[in-house]
Amino acid sequence: MKKKKKTLLDLDRVPTLDELRAYFRENDFSAATYIDMDYDKMDSESVEMLEHIKGLMDEKWEPLSREMGLKSDSSYYGKDNPLIAMRDNMENLVAGGVMKLLTEKPDLAAEILASYLDDPDVEQHADNFLNNAVKNAMQVMNYEEMAQAVQENAAYEDFNHDKFNNYRLKDFDRKWNHSRSKIETVSLNEMASAVNDEGESSPMQVADSSVNVEDEVIANLTGDNFWDSISEDDRTLLKMRMSGKTQQEIADALGYKTHSAVTKLLQKLKELFENSDQ
């Protein structure tokens, strides 16, 4: 009978840093798990404990990920983004390991904890240990190299499409659709004198260049202070503008007589944003 390979949990002591590094390098744990993470099968106490452990780890992972190459906070990226998938799998692995230790080897867990009870700085030492452990794991997985590769080879699925005002997704869309490239310049007079299919002059809706809402408000709106400070009607207006509606279409939908009213509102919102604490 083949002897089962020992894991770090089988040790009768706390593993050393070298042992942790060796274990990380020898095992592909990108999708590993110690327990079944089906939350529907877990009791509420277990779910709460798992989320608490994952939250503690996430507090360290998030700032470290920014230091190592993630361009924005994790909320801008989707679950299929390799960097986010790595984080989630690591948090599941660690949380599952802690849960397994507490439930299947309570005596060992108690012994480990007892050795720190007399330490007056136990909370600070534990915090430092967790930070070092997370950082070490990320370095072993070559997080910086992965972050650079993911940024250089971004895909549509990498971004969180449920996040309103996801400027990272918008920037990707612009690059993908080459909307930053030069386009043919047409004078306003030429646009205004366009002729329709019946040979009649047809005035066209021309964007107001002084109100670049998408670039100066929506795309740069990275905090919640400005968004929370405006009315629901203003938020609706900005959402419609972000979705590509023209000022005339917005005016028709919101009951304004002319699109100039929308232009003025957008200008006021722009000024409000510029004067905010963003």
RANORFEN-V747414 format. One record per pair of residues at least 24 apart in sequence whose ideal C-beta (glycine too) atoms are under 10 Angstrom apart, sorted by the first residue. I is the first residue (numbers start at 0). J is the second residue. D is the distance in Angstrom with one decimal. If there is no record, write none. Layout:
i,j,d
I,J,D
I,J,D
//
This chain:
i,j,d
6,33,8.5
6,96,8.8
6,99,9.8
7,96,8.0
7,100,9.8
8,33,7.6
8,96,6.5
8,97,9.9
8,99,6.5
8,100,6.1
8,103,8.3
8,104,7.1
8,107,8.5
9,104,9.3
9,107,9.9
10,107,8.9
11,104,9.8
11,107,7.1
11,110,8.8
12,107,9.0
12,110,9.1
12,111,8.5
12,114,9.9
13,107,9.9
13,110,9.9
13,111,6.3
13,114,8.4
13,128,9.7
16,131,8.0
16,132,8.7
16,135,7.0
19,132,7.3
19,135,6.8
19,136,8.1
19,139,8.6
20,135,6.8
20,136,9.1
20,138,9.1
20,139,6.0
21,139,9.7
22,139,9.6
23,135,7.9
23,136,6.2
23,138,9.5
23,139,4.5
23,140,7.5
24,139,6.3
24,140,9.6
28,88,7.5
28,89,7.7
28,92,5.6
28,93,9.8
28,136,9.1
28,140,9.1
29,81,9.3
29,84,7.9
29,85,6.6
29,88,5.7
29,89,8.4
29,92,9.1
29,140,8.0
30,84,8.7
30,88,5.8
30,91,9.2
30,92,8.9
31,88,7.4
31,89,9.3
31,91,8.6
31,92,5.4
31,95,8.8
31,96,9.5
32,88,8.2
32,91,5.9
32,92,6.1
32,94,9.6
32,95,5.3
32,96,9.0
32,99,9.8
33,91,8.8
33,92,6.8
33,93,9.0
33,94,8.7
33,95,3.8
33,96,4.7
33,97,8.7
33,98,7.3
33,99,4.6
33,100,8.7
33,103,9.5
34,91,8.9
34,92,9.8
34,94,8.7
34,95,4.3
34,96,8.4
34,97,9.9
34,98,5.8
34,99,5.7
34,102,8.5
34,103,9.4
35,95,8.6
36,91,5.5
36,92,9.6
36,94,8.4
36,95,6.6
36,98,9.7
41,98,9.6
45,98,7.0
45,102,8.5
48,94,8.1
48,97,8.4
48,98,6.5
48,101,8.0
48,102,9.6
49,90,9.2
49,91,8.3
49,94,4.9
49,95,7.6
49,97,8.7
49,98,6.3
50,90,9.8
50,94,8.1
51,94,8.5
51,97,9.8
52,90,8.0
52,91,9.8
52,93,6.9
52,94,4.1
52,95,8.9
52,96,9.2
52,97,5.3
52,98,7.3
52,101,9.7
53,86,9.7
53,87,8.6
53,89,9.5
53,90,4.3
53,91,7.3
53,93,7.7
53,94,4.8
53,95,9.7
53,97,9.7
54,90,8.7
54,94,9.3
55,90,9.4
55,93,9.2
55,94,9.0
55,97,9.6
55,125,9.4
55,126,9.1
55,129,6.5
55,133,9.7
56,86,8.8
56,89,7.5
56,90,5.1
56,91,9.9
56,92,9.8
56,93,5.6
56,94,7.3
56,97,9.6
56,129,7.0
56,132,8.7
56,133,6.1
56,136,9.5
57,86,7.5
57,87,9.5
57,89,9.9
57,90,6.3
57,133,9.2
58,126,9.2
58,129,8.4
58,130,9.0
58,133,9.1
59,126,8.5
59,129,5.7
59,130,4.9
59,131,9.0
59,132,8.2
59,133,4.2
59,134,7.5
59,136,10.0
59,137,9.4
60,85,9.5
60,86,5.5
60,87,9.9
60,89,7.5
60,90,7.3
60,130,9.8
60,133,5.5
60,134,9.2
60,136,9.0
60,137,7.5
60,142,9.6
61,86,8.5
61,133,9.9
62,130,9.2
62,133,9.9
63,130,7.8
63,133,6.2
63,134,5.6
63,136,9.7
63,137,6.0
63,138,9.4
63,142,8.0
64,133,9.6
64,137,7.4
64,142,7.1
64,143,9.9
64,146,7.6
65,146,9.7
66,134,9.0
66,137,9.5
66,142,9.6
66,143,8.9
67,134,8.9
67,137,6.3
67,138,8.3
67,141,9.7
67,142,4.8
67,143,4.6
67,144,9.4
67,145,8.9
67,146,5.8
67,147,9.5
68,142,7.2
68,143,5.3
68,144,8.6
68,145,8.0
68,146,3.0
68,147,5.8
68,148,9.6
68,149,8.4
68,150,7.0
69,142,8.7
69,143,10.0
69,146,5.8
69,149,8.7
69,150,8.6
70,146,8.4
70,149,9.8
70,150,6.5
70,153,9.9
70,167,6.8
70,170,9.5
71,165,9.1
71,166,8.1
71,167,5.5
71,221,7.8
72,167,9.9
72,221,8.9
73,159,8.7
74,159,6.4
74,161,9.8
74,162,6.0
74,165,8.6
74,167,9.9
75,157,9.5
75,158,6.6
75,159,5.8
75,162,6.3
75,164,9.6
75,165,5.5
75,166,7.7
75,167,4.4
75,168,7.3
75,221,9.1
76,149,9.0
76,153,9.8
76,156,9.9
76,157,6.0
76,158,5.9
76,159,5.8
76,162,9.1
76,165,9.0
76,167,7.3
76,168,9.0
77,154,9.7
77,155,9.1
77,156,6.1
77,157,6.1
77,158,5.5
77,159,4.8
77,160,6.8
77,161,8.6
77,162,9.1
77,165,9.7
77,168,9.0
78,156,9.1
78,157,10.0
78,159,8.3
79,154,8.3
79,155,9.6
79,156,4.5
79,157,6.9
79,158,9.3
79,159,10.0
80,149,6.8
80,153,8.9
80,154,8.5
80,156,7.5
80,157,4.2
80,158,7.3
80,159,8.5
81,145,6.4
81,146,9.2
81,148,8.3
81,149,5.4
81,152,9.7
81,154,9.6
81,157,7.9
82,137,10.0
82,142,7.5
82,145,6.4
82,146,6.0
82,148,9.7
82,149,5.6
82,150,9.2
82,157,8.5
83,149,9.6
83,157,8.3
83,159,8.8
85,136,9.6
85,137,8.5
85,140,6.6
85,142,7.5
85,145,7.2
85,146,9.9
85,149,9.8
86,133,9.8
86,137,9.0
86,142,9.4
89,133,8.1
89,136,6.3
89,137,8.3
89,140,8.1
90,133,9.5
92,136,9.4
93,129,9.5
93,132,8.3
93,133,8.6
93,136,8.4
163,217,9.2
163,220,9.0
163,226,8.4
163,234,9.1
163,237,9.5
163,238,7.4
163,241,8.2
164,216,9.1
164,217,5.7
164,218,7.7
164,219,9.0
164,220,4.9
164,221,7.9
164,222,9.9
164,223,9.9
164,226,7.6
164,237,8.6
164,238,9.2
164,241,7.4
165,217,10.0
165,218,9.5
166,213,9.5
166,214,9.5
166,217,7.5
166,218,4.4
166,219,6.8
166,220,7.5
166,221,7.0
167,218,9.7
167,221,9.9
169,213,7.7
169,214,9.4
169,217,7.8
169,218,5.7
169,241,8.5
170,218,7.5
173,213,9.8
173,214,9.9
173,218,9.2
204,245,4.9
204,246,7.0
204,247,5.2
204,248,8.4
204,258,7.1
205,245,9.5
205,246,9.4
205,258,9.9
206,245,7.8
206,246,7.7
206,262,9.6
207,246,7.0
207,258,8.8
207,259,9.0
207,261,9.1
207,262,5.0
207,263,9.7
207,265,7.6
207,266,8.1
209,262,8.3
209,265,9.2
209,266,6.8
209,269,8.6
210,240,9.1
210,246,8.4
210,261,9.0
210,262,6.0
210,263,8.9
210,264,9.2
210,265,4.4
210,266,5.2
210,267,9.7
210,268,8.7
210,269,6.1
211,265,9.2
211,269,7.8
212,236,9.1
212,237,6.8
212,240,5.1
212,241,7.8
212,246,9.8
212,264,9.9
212,265,5.1
212,266,9.1
212,268,7.1
212,269,6.5
212,272,9.1
213,237,9.3
213,240,6.9
213,241,6.3
213,243,9.2
215,265,9.9
215,268,9.7
215,269,5.7
215,272,7.2
215,273,7.6
216,240,8.7
216,241,9.1
216,265,8.1
216,268,6.1
216,269,5.7
216,270,10.0
216,271,8.8
216,272,4.8
216,273,8.7
216,277,9.5
217,241,5.0
217,268,9.9
217,272,9.4
219,272,7.8
219,273,9.7
219,277,7.2
220,272,7.2
220,275,9.5
220,277,7.1
221,277,7.0
222,275,8.6
222,276,8.1
222,277,5.5
223,277,9.8
224,275,6.3
224,276,6.0
224,277,6.7
225,268,8.9
225,271,7.3
225,272,5.4
225,273,9.8
225,274,9.7
225,275,4.6
225,276,8.2
225,277,5.6
226,272,9.6
226,275,9.8
226,277,9.7
228,271,7.6
228,272,9.4
228,275,7.0
228,276,9.8
229,267,9.9
229,268,6.8
229,271,7.1
229,272,8.9
229,275,9.8
232,264,8.9
233,264,7.3
233,265,9.6
233,267,8.9
233,268,6.1
233,271,8.8
234,268,9.8
236,261,7.0
236,264,6.2
236,265,7.4
236,268,7.7
237,264,9.5
237,265,8.2
237,268,6.8
237,272,9.8
240,264,9.9
240,265,6.9
240,268,9.4
//
